[in-house]
Amino acid sequence: MEPLRKWDVLRVLPPGVGHPKYAVCICPVRFLFFYINSAPSFGRKRRSACLVLPAYAATFLRKEESFLDTGDLVPLPGSVVETALADAAARVGSLAPSLRESTVALAARCGVLEPAELAIVVANETFVASQPP
């Protein structure tokens, strides 16, 4: 089994949600993820933290467009992540480099995450220094 890496996308069944979700790995050590949703988040500030993902840019998506919520860094239980990692069909790929850059830039710009959470998102991203605040 390949190790989990930052930007890998898994189809997971999170506790309390009741249906599978796509989750983008942000920290493979602490199992922190951004969810991809079928609709933007509610509330003005949270909605501004959603990155539109067209299906052509993320071919594993089924809808014409989906929304990556950069305003909520979700910790998943190890058992949920391990179950997804053990299922080849649940490992759907990685986020494209252009979407990675857009994700980091939006997370930094929207101001929804706590500073410690944002530090995890921007960790090891060399292009962050060139992004305007």
Buried (B, 14 or more C-beta within 10 A) or exposed (E): EEEBEBBBBBBBBBEEEEEEBBBBBBBBEEBBBBBBBEEBBEEEEBBBBBBEBEEEBBEEBEEEBBBBBBBBBBEBEEEBBBBBBEEEEBBBEBBBEEBBBBBBBBBBBBEBBEEEBBEBBBEEBEEBEEBEE
